[in-house]
């Protein structure tokens, strides 16, 4: 029990080197002194992203099914996307991604309600995702990237929660967003 309460040792970053720069992330090699020992840690920088829980008037939630290359399979997720620049407000990103991926839109970015901010992979990545709720959706047009194939379908919240517990939905932002939304509705 005493070990659990022990203060962590000091960590000093001595140097950071860019190891790789891709289209959506940068991979760094950090040279650190941790607890008096030299170490090399990997660090991935991501500019951030936003996601949306799009709620229809009947309470169902719009979800997107899309192929994820890293997993080599299709996943069921909340609509989401990366910010266009590091200084883009995430609410604008959420507003844009909702329309692009689902073909539905909110009246304005101000109509989106902030729900939760998550850190996706704290051991090696600094990506943050802000998740918003969108209600009173208006019809629009889907604007997919040329390499995107996204199917949109509405689901009952209880069905989505069951899919989380069955292991069908495992995407972190989607699990966090849906469970936070469900908890908020039960208040």
FENPEQUI-V353215 format. One record per helix or strand of 2 or more residues. SS is the DSSP state (a for helix, b for strand). FROM is the first residue (numbers start at 0). TO is the last residue. If there is no record, write none. Layout:
BEGIN
SS_FROM_TO ; SS_FROM_TO
END
This chain:
BEGIN
a_1_4 ; b_10_20 ; b_25_33 ; b_36_44 ; b_48_54 ; b_60_67 ; b_72_76 ; b_78_81 ; a_89_101 ; b_103_104 ; a_108_110 ; b_112_118 ; b_127_133 ; b_137_138 ; b_149_154 ; a_156_165 ; a_171_184
END
